Each structure stands twice: as C-alpha cells, then as structure tokens.
C-alpha cells in the first residue's frame, strides 16, 4: 500500500514539474514575442517619423537646368525614350518641405494620353548630391481602389514592410522605359480582365498628387502595423533580388472570379516574396504547351 501511494506521489510530482516547465516555456515564448513586437513597433515609428515630412510636400515648378547635381543630358535622353513611347511632359518640379528651407529632389511628371498611365523621371536628394543616376516609374490607377506602380530599381526592405493588398508593385533594376511599360501594361491588362476593373482616365496633376499623398499615408499605416523583426528575413531576401513583383490580393481575387477552369489550389494568404505569387500569376494566365487533342488526332 505504501509503495503504491509513493508511486502515485512520484507521478503527481512528475506531472507538476512537467506542467511547470510547459507553462514556463509558454510564458517565456509569449514574453519574447511581446518584446519583439514592442521593438518592431519602436522601429516602425522611427521610420514613419523620418518619412513624415515627405508625405504632404509642396511642389515648385523649376527649370531643370537650375537644379544642382542633375544630369540634364541623361534626363533629356530618358525623356526622349518616354516620348517615343507616346508620353508627353506635364511638369518639372522640386519638393518643398514644411521644415526645410531648401528644395528637395527633382521630378519630371509625364502622362500617356491614350494608355492613361502616368510617368515620372526623378532624382532623390542623395542622388543629386552624388550626381547619381536617375530613376523612372509608371503608375496606373484602376477601379475599386487598385493601383499598379512600376519602377526601374530593386525593392528595398522598406518596400516589403509597406505592402498593400490593392497596390501592385513591379520593381526591376535597370529596366528600360520600353521594357518597364511593356510589363506594366501586360500586368494591367491581366488585372483589369480578371477582376473586371476599369482603367481610370483622370491624368490631371491635381488628382495625381492627391493620390500620391493618399498612397503614402496607406504605406505609413502598413509600416506601423508590420512586425518588422519577425519579417526581416523575408525583407532581406526581397531586397537582394534584381526583380520583385508584389501582386497583393490579385492572385486569390482572380482565382475566385474564374469559373470552369481547373487551377491548382491557391492559398488565401501568400508569402510576400516573389515565387508563390509568380506561380499564381502563371495559373491565371496558363499557356498551352500542347495542341488540343482533336488537332493531334487530325
């Protein structure tokens, strides 16, 4: 009898110790998770604060020949490439920030009157100071709040942290205006067809700058909600790629709208780097490798 009681006491003690270890591990894990999220929030708030002056700037029309550090000859060459593609100039400007006396950056706004997309040739403050290369990008706005943006630079870690569900981003290091436009329109045609969206045709500068301000505000909110430390590895992976396409909710929304097509299972939430979304894009636009059976028999 005494031996049996001792046996049960040993088991009770063992189970108590085991529960204590499990509970301690659970609490420690939650504590570390809370610390990580708090640290991520601090990082996000600092990053958002650093970008706040640029979220609602004034724009001052300028003569590019007066902009110190701007490669005017290269600006002219890139502009000619855009013009051959059908773009026309709308405004040369610099940014006026509320807390700074000197003008910042440089932008040449352009529009395509038949494709209804905006173009931009730009130089950041650092690029002007270093007399560095120019960047250029394209933007199309679609119905129901969708947007497609393309640019000839690789993604940064911040780009990854500012992902939005309805903001498609096509980022390609060293792409020419022609190549960038071709991919931009290719993706735009797929999105509008699969989701039943219209391309918005208002290309006025007032609407353009208002939408830009709204986008920056949305990206700021996305950054503040992001668990930066938890996602840092994926962000670094994206930043190391020469090309990155963020498709947002497009793949899964597109699959939901397709009927009568046999597609692979598309997960409801994609990992945010390129490959899973690229696979989903291929499913939405399947290419026939072989001719139909009837043609083979003939």
N, C-alpha and C positions, 0 to 999 in steps of 0.2 A: 504493500500500500504506500509506504513511504517512498519507495523507488518510483512508483507511478506518479505520485504527486510531484516529485523532483523533476521527472521528465516533462510534465506539463509546465512547470515553472520555467524550465530552461527554454521551452518553445515560446512561452509568453515573453520572456526577456529577449529572445532572438527576434521575434516579430516586432517588439517595441523598438529595438535598436535599428532594425531594417526600416521601419516606418520613419524613425527619426532621421536616418540617412537620406531616404527618399524625399522627405519634407524639406530637409536642409538643402538638398540639391535643387529642388523645385524653387525654393525661395531665393537661393543664390542665383539661379538662372534668370528668374524674373527681375532680381535686383540688377544684374548685369545688363539685362535688356532695357530696363528703365534708365540706367546710367547712359547707355549707348544712345537711346532716343533723346535724352536731355542734351547730350553732347552734340548730336546731329542737329537738334533744334538751334543750339547756340551758333553752330557753323552756318546754318541756313540763314539765320537772322543777320549775321555779319555780312554774308554775301548779298542778301537782299538790300541791306542798308547801303552797301558800296554801289549798288546799281541804281538806287532810287533817283539820283539827280538826272539820270538819262531816260527816265520813264515818261516824262512830260516836258521835253525841251522845246524851246522856241527854235524856229528855223529862219535863217537870214540868207537872202539871195546874195550870191557872190560871183565875182569873175574868177574862174579857176586860175588864171594867170597871176592872181594876187595871193594865192594860197601857198605859203612857205612849205617846202618839202614835198609838194605834189608833183608827180611825174606827169606833166601836161602832155608830153608826146605819147606816153603809154595810154593815158586817158583818151586821147584822140583816136588811137588805133583800136582800142576796145569799143569805143563809141561807134566807129565805122563798122565793126563787125555786127554790133546790135542793129545798126541802121540797115545793113544788108538783109537782116532777118525781118525787117518791117517795123522796127521800133522808131519812135520819134522822141526827141528831147522835150522834157516838161519843165525842169528847174535844176539849177546848180545852187547848192545851199551848204551852209555850215550850221552846226548846232549851237544854240545859246542857252547855257545852263544858268539857273537862277543864282547859284552860289559861286559862279566864276565870271571873271571879267573878260577873259579871252574866249574867242570862238573855238569850238571843238570839232574835230573830224571834218569830213567832206563827203558830200553825196551828189550824184547826178541822177535825178529821177527821170525815168523814161517810161513810155507806155506803148503797147501794141494795139492799135485801134481796131484790128479785125480779130485777133486772137483773144482780146480782152484780158491781158495779163500785164502786170507792172514789171519794169526792170529797174535795177539800181546798180550803179557803179560807185564804189565807196572806198574811203581810206579812213582808218581809225586815227586817233591822236598819236598813238605809238607808231603807226606806220608812217605818218607824216614826219614825225621826229626822226625816224630812222631812214627816211626816204625809201621806204619799202614798197612792196608790190601792192597792187590794187585788188580788191575783191569785187565780185559782182554776183547778183542774185535775181531771182524771178519770184513773183507772187501771183497766185490766182485765188480769188475768193468764190466759194460756191454757196449754194443754198443751205439752209438749216445749220449755219454756223461753221461749215467746213472751210478749211484753208489748206493750200499747198504752197510750200516755200522751198526753193532750190537755191543752193549757193556753191561756189567753187572753192570750198575749203573743207577740211575734215571736221568731224564733230569734236567737241571738247567735252570734258566731264560735266560741265555745267549744262550743256545741251541735253545730256542724258537726264540730269536731275529735273529739267524743266519740260519733260514730255507731257503732251496734252492729247486727249482722246480724239479730238477732231482737227488737229493740226499736223498734217503730214509734212515731213521734212526729208528732203533729198540732198545729201551732202557729199560732194565729190571733189577731192583735191585735184587742182589743176585742170578741171574741165574747161573746154572752150565754150563761148556763148552758144554756138550751134549745138554742141553735144548736150549742154545743160537744158536748152529749150526743147530738144527732141525728147529727152527723158521726161521733162516736166509735162509736156503735152500728152505723152504716152500714158503716164500715170493719171493725169487729169481725165483723159477720155475713159479710162477704166473705171475710175471712181464715179464719175457722173453717170455712166451707163449702168453700173452695178447697183448704185444706191439711188438712182432716179433723181439726181440733182441737176440744177441749172448753174451755169457759169454766170456770176454777177458781172454786169457790164459797166457799172459806175467806176470810171477811172479818174475821177477828179482828185486833185491833190488834197482837198479838204477831207474827203472820205478816206483817202489813203492814209493820211497821218492820224486820223481818228482811229482807224482800225489798228494801226501800228501801236498806238497808245494802249488800246484795249488788249492787244496780244501780250504786250509787256506786263500788264497787270495780271493776266492769267498765268503767265510763266512765273511771275513772282509768287503767286499763291501756290502753284505746283511745287516750287522750290521749298517753300516753308512747310509743306506737308510731307516732303520726302524724308525718308530715313536714310540720310546720306551715308553714314558709316556702314550700314547693312548693305547698301547698293554700290559701294565704292569699287569693288572688284569688277562688277559689270560695267561701271562707268569708265574704268581704265581700259577695259577690253574694247569698248566702243571708240575711245579716244586714240587707240593705236591703229585703227583702220583708216585706209585712204578713202573708202566709200562707206556710207552708212545711210540706210533708209528707215526712217521711223514712220510706220503706216497707221499708228494709232488704232482706233476701233474699226478701221476699214475692212480688214480681212474677215473678222467674225460677222460684222454687219452685212457684208457682201454675201457670205455663205448663207446667212439666214434668209436673204432675199432670193436665192436661187432655188428653183424648183425643177425637178425632173433630171437633175444632174447628179451623178454618183461621185461624191467627193470623199476624200479621206476626212477623218474626224479632225475638226479644227478646235483647239481648246478655247474656252471662254476668255482666258487671260493669258496673253502671250508673254514670254520672257522678252525683255525690252531690247535685246540686241538683234542683229540683223537676221540671222539664219531662219528662225522659226517663222518670222513674218514674211521672209522671202519665199519660203516654201508655201505659205498660204497664198501669196500673190500668184504663184505658179498654178495653184489649184483653181484660182478664179479665172485664169486665162490659159486653159490647157491647150497644148499644141499637139496635133495629130502626128504621131510618129509613123503610122502605117495607114494605107488607104483603107476605106471601108471594105467589109467582107465581100460585098457584091462586086466591087471593082476587081478584087483579087480573083474571083471566080471567072470573070469575063476575060 
